[in-house]
Amino acid sequence: MNSKRTLFLLLGVIFLLNGLIINGASMYAGKFPEALMAFAMAIMSFCLAYLSPHFAAKDERAQAIRERAVYISYFWGVGFAILLMLLFNPMSPLQATAFHALSLFMAFYISVVFLSMVYYAKKY
């Protein structure tokens, strides 16, 4: 079990450094950050490192944590999708490609799912 935590922590550090280097270079060049998914994967890895002892036993508590986290993340996702539609509508001065909007949405959604699992693991 400890080896899983170590593996997830190592992956989290790799994804975080990768995201910092790639996004830092693109932001320094004045472009939209292209590797937002690297940050989402880093958050996911760090959360899984914390959650691995909680999910090791396949009991009702682990199932309830997963169910509640995915359920509440749906509403966060709908709210964020509405926000993106309001921000990047055709009349808005903000211009973004579909790739940028989808990468923002997916990075946010992955982060919210795993952060809410951490929240419910601490709560229950």
C-alpha positions in Angstrom: 0.0 0.0 0.0 2.9 2.4 0.8 4.3 1.7 -2.7 1.1 3.0 -4.3 1.3 6.2 -2.3 5.0 6.7 -3.3 4.1 6.0 -6.9 1.3 8.6 -6.9 3.4 11.2 -5.2 6.2 10.7 -7.7 3.7 10.9 -10.6 2.3 14.1 -9.1 5.7 15.7 -8.8 6.5 14.8 -12.4 3.1 16.1 -13.7 3.5 19.3 -11.7 7.0 20.0 -13.0 5.9 19.2 -16.5 3.0 21.6 -16.2 5.1 24.4 -14.8 7.7 24.1 -17.5 5.3 23.9 -20.4 2.7 26.4 -19.2 5.5 28.8 -18.0 7.0 28.8 -21.5 3.7 29.3 -23.3 2.7 32.1 -20.8 6.1 33.7 -21.2 5.5 33.8 -24.9 2.2 35.5 -24.4 0.0 32.4 -25.3 -2.8 30.6 -23.6 -1.3 27.9 -21.2 -1.4 24.7 -23.3 -0.8 22.0 -20.7 -3.6 22.6 -18.2 -4.2 18.9 -18.1 -0.8 18.4 -16.6 -1.9 20.4 -13.6 -5.1 18.4 -13.4 -3.2 15.1 -13.5 -0.9 16.4 -10.8 -3.9 17.2 -8.6 -5.3 13.8 -9.4 -2.1 12.1 -8.5 -1.7 13.9 -5.2 -5.3 13.2 -4.3 -4.9 9.5 -5.1 -1.8 9.4 -2.9 -3.9 10.6 -0.1 -6.9 8.4 -1.0 -5.1 5.1 -1.6 -5.4 3.9 2.1 -9.1 4.9 2.1 -9.8 3.0 -1.1 -7.7 -0.1 -0.3 -10.6 -1.7 1.6 -13.5 -2.0 -0.8 -16.2 -1.2 1.8 -19.3 0.9 1.9 -17.4 3.9 3.1 -15.1 3.9 0.0 -18.1 3.4 -2.3 -20.0 6.3 -0.6 -17.0 8.6 -1.0 -16.8 7.8 -4.7 -20.6 8.2 -5.2 -20.9 11.5 -3.4 -17.8 13.0 -5.0 -19.0 12.2 -8.6 -22.5 13.3 -7.8 -21.5 16.7 -6.5 -18.9 17.1 -9.2 -21.7 16.9 -11.8 -23.2 20.1 -10.5 -19.8 21.8 -10.4 -19.3 20.8 -14.0 -22.6 22.1 -15.1 -22.0 25.4 -13.3 -18.6 25.7 -14.9 -19.9 24.9 -18.3 -22.5 27.6 -18.0 -19.8 30.0 -16.9 -17.6 29.1 -19.9 -20.5 29.6 -22.2 -21.2 33.1 -20.7 -17.5 34.1 -20.9 -16.7 32.8 -24.4 -19.9 33.6 -26.2 -19.7 35.1 -29.7 -20.4 38.6 -28.4 -17.7 38.5 -25.8 -14.4 40.3 -26.3 -12.6 37.2 -24.9 -11.6 34.9 -27.7 -10.7 31.3 -27.1 -10.6 28.2 -29.3 -12.7 25.2 -28.6 -9.6 23.4 -27.5 -8.9 26.0 -24.9 -12.4 25.9 -23.6 -12.5 22.1 -23.5 -9.1 21.9 -21.8 -10.2 24.4 -19.2 -13.4 22.4 -18.6 -11.7 19.0 -18.4 -8.9 20.2 -16.1 -11.4 21.8 -13.8 -13.7 18.7 -13.8 -10.9 16.2 -13.1 -9.6 18.4 -10.3 -13.1 18.9 -8.7 -13.8 15.1 -8.8 -10.7 14.2 -7.0 -10.6 17.1 -4.6 -14.2 16.3 -3.6 -13.2 12.7 -2.9 -10.5 14.1 -0.5 -13.1 16.3 1.1 -15.6 13.4 1.6 -12.8 11.1 2.8 -12.0 13.6 5.5 -15.6 14.2 6.3 -16.7 10.5 6.6 
